Amino acid sequence: MKAAVTNRSFLRSDIKEHVKSGQTIIGEDAYINELSRGGLVRETRMMPDPEELKAPFADAGEKSSVSPAAQASQSKTAQPSKRGRPRKQTEA
């Protein structure tokens, strides 16, 4: 499978769907290559196979070495004012 960006609007012959200029389309390699040769699409790129997307990662299930994040403090603290007037409470 390949993906490409369309240069102009046209009717896709493979799925009978209208596509607009600048829209990204996904299709079979031969079909996208044919559109590219005709100048209808640009920026073609390969898409990963569905089997590659379903393959589990090698390190899946291993415990992370990162320590868990600490809980944020919910208490509010008042800070003294420099000019003597009361100050609003801010979160610590």
Secondary structure as GFF3:
##gff-version 3
##sequence-region A 1 92
A	DSSP	beta_strand	2	6	.	.	.	ID=ss1
A	DSSP	beta_strand	10	11	.	.	.	ID=ss2
A	DSSP	beta_strand	18	19	.	.	.	ID=ss3
A	DSSP	beta_strand	24	27	.	.	.	ID=ss4
A	DSSP	alpha_helix	29	37	.	.	.	ID=ss5
A	DSSP	beta_strand	41	46	.	.	.	ID=ss6
A	DSSP	alpha_helix	50	54	.	.	.	ID=ss7
A	DSSP	beta_strand	76	77	.	.	.	ID=ss8
A	DSSP	beta_strand	90	91	.	.	.	ID=ss9
###
